[in-house]
């Protein structure tokens, strides 16, 4: 098996980059760094490369992200199933454009609601973290990235909020535990919960329905564990 990892990955721990326009006083938000690294990786692997998003290619994924940010009325089908056909047609129209143009548009989409600081953190951090991994982990030989501790803490914090929404699909008591610190979060209360433990990034990927994950442990009553494994997690 050949070894493959993101060409953006540097030796050692990945540290937040700096905003040149503000000097060293301000770091680039994780959401934007994940966006830029996703774009770089998309160009490296090519538009026809696979992803972890079903049968979507990298170009399909880029089209999805552009529709989500630039055509919010057309993106409603992402969360409202009856409107999914509208969203799919918008993605198909977007995907007819040149791949390089699409990637550069995604890299710098201009002013949208998603670029406002609170929205960028809340709505884009996990979106781009997960989709970046959707490209990285679609290739054999992938390894989890060694992220900066502040980035890991943010992923965990946002994952707790998103996880509470996804826990509704589990149908029973559910909690998560980060193995690096032992911190826990209850996503759905009740007796005899099922507990998912692992590094924060891997736990979040599990909550988003990805199965290309490492170091995840699931504990709880057998019937609850089985229900969790069968649940349709993610958005």
N, C-alpha and C positions, 0 to 999 in steps of 0.2 A: 504493500500500500504506500503510495507516495505521500510525502508530507506537504501540507498546504496550509498557509495561514495568510491573513490579510497583509498585503504589502504595506499597509499603513502602520502596522504594529512595529513599535520600536523595541529595542532591547530593554529588558527590565520593565518597570512599571510605567504605564501610560499616564502622563501627567497633563493637567489642564493647560491648554495653549493660551497665549495672551492676545488681547485685542490690540493690534498695532495702533489704532486710532486713539486709544486711551492709555497706552503705555502699560507698565506692569501693575498698575493699580487695580485693574479689572481683568478677570479671566473670562474667556469665552464660555458661555453657558454650555453645559454638557449636551443639551439638545442640538445646538448648532454644530458642535464638534462631531457628534454622531451623524448629522446631516452631511457634513463635508466629507467625512470618511466613507460614508455610504456612497456618495457620488464618485469619489476616487476609485473605490473598489468596483463600482458598477462599470466604469470605463475600462478597468483592468480585465475583468472577467468577460465582458461583452454582453450585448443585449439578449442573446439567446441562452445565456447561462441559466441553470435552474435555481430555484429558491425553495424555501421550506413552506411556501404559500401554495400548497396544492400543485396545480399545473401551471402556475404563473411563471413566466420567465422574468429575468431582471428588468426587461423593458416593461412588462406588465406591471411590475411592482412600482417602477418609477412613475408610470402613468397613473396608478392608483394614488400615489402620494401627491401628485400634481392636481388631480381632480379633487382630492380631499381639501387641499389648501386654497385652490384658486376658483373652484366651482362648488362652494358648499351646498348650494341648492341641489346640485346633481349628485353630491356625495351622500345624500340622506339615506340611500339604500344600504350604506355600510352598517347602519344601526336599525334601519326600518326595513325588514325583509320584503314587504310588498312593493317597495320602491327599488329593489335591487336591479331590476331590468334597466331602469333609467340610469343607474350608476354604471352598469356594465356597458351600456351604449356610449356613455361619456368617456369611459376608459378606452373603448375601442377607437373612438375618434381621436383621442389624445395620442394613442399608440401609433397612429399613422404618420406622425411627424418623425423627423430625423432623431435618432437616439441621442447623438451628441448634443443637439439643441435641447432636448428634453432634460438631459442631465444637468446642463448648465443653468437651465431655468429653475430646476429643483435646488441647485446649489445656492442660487441667489434669486429667490422668488419675488423680491421687492417687498413693498409694505402690504402685509395681510394681517388679519387679526391674530394669526399664529406667530407673528414676529413681535407682538407686544409682550414685554417681559413676563408678566404673570401667566399669560396664555402659553408662551413658548415653553416655560418650565412645566406647567401643569399638563398641557396637551401634546407636546412634541417630544419630551424627554424619553418616555417609554416607547412611543411610536417609532422613533428613529433608532433607539437602542435595539428594540426587537427586530425591526426590519433590516438593520445592519447585520445582525446575527443571522437573519434569514438568508442572506447572501453568503456570509462567511461559512455557515455550517452546512450549506448545501453541497460543499466539496468535501471529499474525504481528507482525513488528516487534520481536521480543525482542532483547535485547542481553545479553552476559555481564555479570555484576555485577563491580564493582570491590571485591573483598573485602580485609579487613585482612590484612596479611602473616602474622600469627600464625595466622589461620584458614586461609590458603592452605597454610602449612606442615603444619598438622594434617591437612588434606584429603589432602595428598601422602603423609604418613606412613601414614595409615589406608588409603589407596588402594594402597600397595605391598603391604600384608598381604592385602587383599581380592583384589588382582590376582593374587597367587600361587595363590589358589584357582581363579580364573577361567581362569588360563593353562592349566590341565589340559585345557580344551576346545579349545585352539588346536592342540595336537598337535605342537609344535615349539618351538625356541628363541625366546624372546620377552622383550623388555625395553621399558622405558618411560623417557622423558627429559622433564624439565620444562624448557621453553625460557626461563623467567625466570632460572634459576640455572645451568642446564647439568647439574644433578644427574641421575644415572641409577640405575635399579634393575633388576636381572635377575629376571624373574618365572619364567622357565624357561630353564635353562642349555643350552648347546650351541653348535656352530659355526654361523656365518652366521645370526644371529638376525634376526627381523623387529623393527623398532624403531618404536614409536609416540611421537611428540614433540608437545608442546603445553603450554599453561598447565595447571597441576595440576588445576583443576576440570574442564577440558574432557577431559583424559586419563581422569579418574575416570568421567565420564559415558560416554565411549567404552567403558571396561571394563564398565560396567553395561548395555551394549547400546543406548545411545541414539544416534540419528543426527542429532539437532538440535544440532550442535556446531560450533565455529569453531576455526580456526587449528590443526588437527590434520594432521600429516604422517606418512605411513607409508612406511618404507624397508625393503628387504630383498629376498631372492630372489623373483622374480615368483610362483612357486608357493606360497611361504610367505605372501606378502601376500594372495594369493587365498584361501588357507585361513583366514587370520585374518578376512578380510571375511565369509566364509561361516559363521564360528563362532557358535554360540549363546551369546553372552556374557551376563553378568548372572545374577541369581538368579531 
